[in-house]
Amino acid sequence: MKHIHILGISGSLRADSTNTIILKTLGSILPSDITFEIFEGLDEIAHFSPGLSDAEPVTRFKAAIAKADAVVICTPEYAFGVPGTLKNALDWTVGTGDLNDKPVSAISASPLNSGGNNALASLLLTLTALGTKKNDASALSIPNVKGKITEGRVTDAHTLNELRIQCTNLLGLIGS
């Protein structure tokens, strides 16, 4: 059986963000024979312009996607949408099809009761435009996230179960 590698992308640039904590927790839930890495350097990616050639951070981002069998994106909601740095990075993959047919899981997390639903809807729309492989179970909204994390780890039993469901679904998409 082929070794599975999953890439995590945090929509937040803060090292201690709840979104990065969620990704780290998800990575710890995956079976031990699966490698999981979180992309670092989203803030180094140049503003997208179709006429520009891929600079090193863009090349590194695309290489990380190419190496991955699947991608998990966890994002906060800024002004009812996806943070600009995340959308910008995804825009670099439009013309080259880097995410085409790539299994994905989309997660939003918010300290509000809404769970970042607007960001999640926006992210799912972008992922559809990019031709990713997903299904109805490929999305998760986590409301009131700050109360579900203790000492840098997701500790809420319901949220941990929801993350397990995301992992199972994503692994199923890889195999299909």
N, C-alpha and C positions, 0 to 999 in steps of 0.2 A: 504494500500500500504506500502511496506517495505521502511524503511528509507534508503536513499542512502548516501554512504560515498566515497569520492574520495581522492586519495593520489597523491600529487604532488612530483616529484623528480627533483631537480635542478642538472644539471651536473657541475655546478660551485660551488666551496667551499666558495667563497666570499659572505658575508652576503648582500652586496649591489650590487650584480651582476645583470645584465640586465635579466638573465635567471630567477632568483628568483623574480624579479619585474614582469616579464611576468606571472609567476605562481600566484603571489599575485593578479594581475589584473584579471586573468582568474577566480580565486576563488571568486572575487567580482562580477563577471558576472553571476555566477551560481545562480539558484533560491535559495531563502533564506532557504528553507526546506532541502537543501542538505549540508552536512558538507564537508569541504575541509581542509585538513592539508598538510603541506609541511614537508617531512621527513628531520630531522636534524641528522647529525652524519655520513654522507657518508664517511668522512675522517677517521672515527674510525674503519671502517671495515677492517679486516686483509686481506692480500694478499691471493687470492684464491688458495687453494691447495686441491685436492680431498681427501687427507688423513687426513686433519684437521677436527676436530669436530667444530660445529658452536659455536663461541665465542659470548658473550653477544651482541655486536653491530650487528653481523650477525643475531642472533635470533630476535633482535628488528626490523631489516630491514624486515625480513621475516614475522614477526607478523604484521607489518604495511601493507604489501602487502595483507596478508590473511584477514585483517579487511576491506580492501577497496573493493568496488564494481567495481572500475575502477582506472586506473593509468594514470597520465599525466606526461610525461618526457620532460623537456625543457633543452636543452644542447647547450653550445658553441661548436665551432670547434677548436680543437688543432691539429696542424700539419696534417690537412686534415682528421681528425678522431674524434672519441668520446674521451673525457678526460678519462684517465686511471682509475681514481677513480670510475667513473660511470660504465665503462665496467667491472671493478673488482666486483662491487656490483651485477651487473646483472649476472656475471659468477657464483656467489654463488647460483643462482636459477636454474641453468641448470639441475642438477641431481635430484632435488626435485620437479620440476614442479610447483613452486610457482606462476608463471605467466601464466601457461597453461590455455587457454580459458578466460583469464582476459581481458576485454575491455581496450584498450590503445589509447592514443593520443601521437604522437611524434612531438615535436617542436624543431627547431633549430633557433638560433638567432646569428647574426654576425654584426659587424660594417662594414663589406665589402658588396659589391653588390651581392656576391654569396649567402648570407643568411645562410652560413654554410651547403650548400647542400651536401658536402662530409660527414660531421658528421651525417646529417639526413639519408643519404643512408646507412651508416654504422649502425646507431641505428635501422633503419627499418629491416635490415638484421638480426641483433641480436634478435629483437623482433619476427621475423618470426621463427627463430631457437627455441625460447622459447615457441612457440605455442600460442602466444597472439591472442586475437580477435581484428581485425582491418579491415578496408576497404580502398578504394582509397582516402577517405576524412579524414583519420586518421592522416594525416601528414601536417605540416605547416612549411615553411621556412620564416624567417623574416630577410630581408636584411636591411642594414643601420640602425640597431636597435637603435643606440644612438640618432639619430634624431627623434625617435618615442616615447621617454620617457622624461617626464618633472617632476621634483621634485619627483622622485621615483614612478612614475605611467605611464603606457602606455597612451598616449594622442592622438596618431594618429588615426583618425577615421577609416581608412581602416584596420589597424591592429586590432583595437577593434572589428570590424565586423568579421574579420577572426577568432579571438578568440571566438566570439559568435558561429560561424559555427562549430568550434572544440567542443565546449560545447554541442551543439545540436546533433552533430554526436555521441559523446561519450555517451550521455544519450540514444540515439537510440540503440547503441550497447549493453548497459546494459539491455535494454528491450527485446532484440532479442534472 
